[in-house]
Amino acid sequence: MSLACQIEGKFPFFTTLGGGGLKGGLHTTGAKWFMIESQRHSYHLVDPSPWPISGSLGALATTVGGVMYMHSFQGGATLLSLGLIFILYTMLVWWRDVLRESTLEGHHTKAVQLGPRYGSILFIVSEVMFLFAFFWASSHSSLAPTVEIGGIWPPKGIGVLDPWEIPFLNTPILPSSGAAVTWAHHAILAKKEKRAVLALVATVSLALVSTGFQGMEYYQAPSNISDSIYGSTFFLATGFHGFHVIIGTLFLIICGIRQYLGHLTKEHHVGFEAAAWYWHFVDVVRLFPFVSIYWWGGI
């Protein structure tokens, strides 16, 4: 009798787990793993998915809608909102599929986990280059201001924020949340589930406070994105960083829910590791706009 038949007879629950039955693949219940005979390797051959193309269409709608909105075109706000909703929906259902594949179906073996780890590192490197471009634009414009803006920086007639008020208050919050997410990581490794949930709650709370402060900062800003090159570089650099904070916050909320449900273990928490790496990138980057844009660039 084949291994698959033996497992199916002894554990009939597996025939319905994940909707795929025992026809090839790896399934898990608790901490036990079963490799089916039809899969003789430790790699996951993913099924066709509609989410990459749907995410691309959502990103396209968000980009076009954002440009239309900034240039006061009719329908720009609607297209931007629809694009953001589409992206959030894609994130939700794509994460749902990945969680099912890893937690319920057991496809994320040690070999498979290397892929998401390397992918997360490369993604963060690309994000570093992305934000560096905006900081470079701000530095280039401030170090050599053109005659069109009066040869001075900030340009004449442009109001700037006091860096020692809300910007300074907001700067240590993200590094503090980075310490909290490190606490959560150590708690997971030590198998202290409740402590890990508490640490993630603290991390998300600090992230929400930081986002709230940035909203207050924009509300009180004496200039806007259309005010010369200063407004463009200031709001693009700080705004995209704030957007990354929001994405990282969503990432950590999902990890907190998974930790509460018992999905994350000492051996199986790649999703949390990716979120923690991303969050450390976000909190370290916060120091650069404060020094180069708020303080030095606003003198």
N, C-alpha and C positions, 0 to 999 in steps of 0.2 A: 504494500500500500504506500502511495506517495506521501511525502511530508505534508503537502497541502490537504490531502484527504484526512490524514490523522488529526491535523489541527482543526479542520472544519468539524470533524466529529466530536472532538473534545471541547472545542470552544465555539459553539454555534453563534455566539454573539458577534464574532468577527465577520460573519457572512453579511451583516447589515452595516457594519462600521464604515463610515465614510462613503456609503453608497456604492462602493466598488466591489464588495464581497471579497473573495479570496483569489480573484483572477489576477494574479501577479501583483507584486508590490510588497510593502512592509507595513505592518499594522502594530499598534501598541495599545495596551491597557495597563494603567499603572506604570510600573517600571520594567515590564517584560516586553521584549521585542521578538518578533517572529519574521524570519526571512522566508519568503515563498520560493519554491523551487524554480518557478519560471523566471525569476530575477536572480541572475548569478553574479551580480556586481553590486557595489555599494553606492552607486550614483542614481540620481533621480532624473528620469526622462520626463520632463513636464508635459502636461496635456496642452492642447491649443487653448489660448485664452483671448477674450476680446478686450481685456483691460489695457494692454499697451496702446492700442489704437484709440480707445476711448479717452485715456489720459492725455494722449497727444492732441486730440480734438479739443478737450477741455483747456489745455494750455494755450492752443491757438486762439480759442474764443476769448480767454482771459487777456492775452496779449493785445489782440486787436481791439477788444472792448476797452482795455485800459488806455490805449493810445487815443481812441475815439473820445473817451471821457475827458482825458486831459486837454484835448483840443475842442471841447464843448460841442462835439457832434451829437445829433439827435440819436438816441438809442444806445449810446456808448455805455451808460451806466447799466442798462438792462443786459447788454451782451456781456459786460464784465461780471455781473452778478451770476448770470447763467453759467459762465465759464468756471467761476469759483465753485459753484454748487456741483458742477459736473466733475471737477477735480476732486472735491471732497468725497463725492459718492464713489468715484473710482478708487480712491485711497481706501475707503471703507470695505468695499467688496474684494479688492485685491488682497488686502491684509487678511480678510476673512478666509480666502482661499489658501493663502500661505500658512495661516495658523492651522487650518484643517490638515494640510499636507504634512506639517511638522509635528503637531501635537497628537492628532488622532490617527493619521495614516502612517506616521513614523518614517517619512521619506528623508528627513534631514539627518543622515548619518554623519559620522565625523568627517568623511570625505566631502559630503555635500556642504557642510558648514563652512568649509574653507572658501567656497565661492562667495557667499554673502559677506564674509569678513573682508576679503580682498576687494569686493565690489564697494563696500562701505568706505574703505580707505580711499579708493580711487575717486569716489563721489565727493568725499570731503576735500581731497586735493583740488578737484575741479571747482568746488565752491570757494576755496581759498583764492584761486586765480580770478574767479568771477568778482568777488568783493575787492580784491586787490586792484582791479581795473578802475573801480570808482574812486578808491583812495588815491590812485595814481593821477586820475583826472583832476581831483581836488588839489593835490600837491602841485601838479603842473600849472594849474590856473593861478594858484596863489603865489608860487615862486616867481612866475614871470607874467604878471597881469598885463594885459594888452591895453593899448591906448583907447580902445572902444569902451572900456570900463573905467577909464580915468587913470590907468597905470598904478592903481592902488588895490589892496585887498584887505578887507572886504570892499567891494565896489562902492563908490560914493552914493549915498542915499539909501543903502541897504541896511536894515536893522538886523542885528544878530542877537542870539540868546546869550545870557550870562552863563558861562560854563560852570560857575561855582554854585548854581542854584539846582534846578531839577537834574541837569545832566550829571553833575558831580554826585548828587544823591543817588541817582540811578545806576552809576557805574559799579559800585561794589556789590550790588544785588545779584547780578548774574554769576560772578565768581563764587559768591556764597552758595548759590544754587548748585554750582559745579561740585562744591564740597559735599553737599547733600546727596547728589547722585552717586558720588564715590562711596559715601556711607551706605547707600542702598546696594551697590555692587558688592561691597564686603559682607553685607548682611546676607545676600543671596549665597555667596561662597561659603558662609558659615552656617547655612541652612536655618537662618532666623527669619522666617517668612513675615511675621508681624512687624518686625523691625524694618524689613525692607519696604513694606507697604507704607509705614510711617515716614521713612526717608523719602520715598517718591512723592508722598503728599506734600512734604516740606518743599521739595524741589519744584513741583508744579505751582505751589502757592507763591513762591518767590518769583517764578516766571510770570505769573499773572500780575503780580505787583509791578514788575519791570515793564510789562506791556502797558499797564495802566498809566505809569509815569510817562512813558513815551507818548501816549495819547494826549496827556495834559501838556506835554512839551510842544507838540504840534499845534494844539489849540491856542497856546499862548505865543506861538512864534510870530515875530513881527514881519516875516516875509513868507513867500510861498514858492512853489516849484517853478513858477514862471518868472521870478525876479532874477534876471540875469544868470550868468554862469554860476554864481554863488548858490542861488536857490536850486538850480538843477543838480549840482554836485552834492549839496548838503542833503536834500531830501531823497535823492536816489541812494546815496551811500547809507544814510541812517535808516531810510525806509526799507531797503532790501535787508538790512541787518535785522530790523524789527520783524520783517516777514519770516526770516529764518527762525527767529525766536518763537513765533507763533507755530510754525511747522514742528519745531523741536518740542514745544509744549504738547501738541497733539500726540506726537510720538511717545512722550513720557506718560501721558494719560493712558494710552493703550497698554503700555508696559505695566502701569500700576494696576489696571484692571486684570491683566493676565497674571500678575503676581498674586493678586487677591484670590483669583480662581485656581491658583496652584499650578499654572502652566510652566513657570520658570523654576528650574532646578540648578544645582551646582554644575551639572554636566551639560545642561541644555538651556542656554539663555543667550543665544546669538542675537536675537532681536533686541534684547536689553543692551547688550554690548554695543551694537550699532547706534542705539539711541544715546548711550552715554558718551561715546566718541563724538557724535554729532553735537551733543550739548557742550562738551568741553571746547570744541571748536567755536561754538557760538559765544560762550562766556569769555574766552580769551580774546576773540575779535573785538569785543566791546571796548577793550582798552585802546584800540587803535583809533576809532572815530573820536573818542573823547580827547586824546592827545592831539591828533592831527587836524580834526575838523572843528570841534567845539572850542578847544583851548587855543592852540597855536594858530589855527585857521581863522579864528574869530577875533584875534587881537587887532 
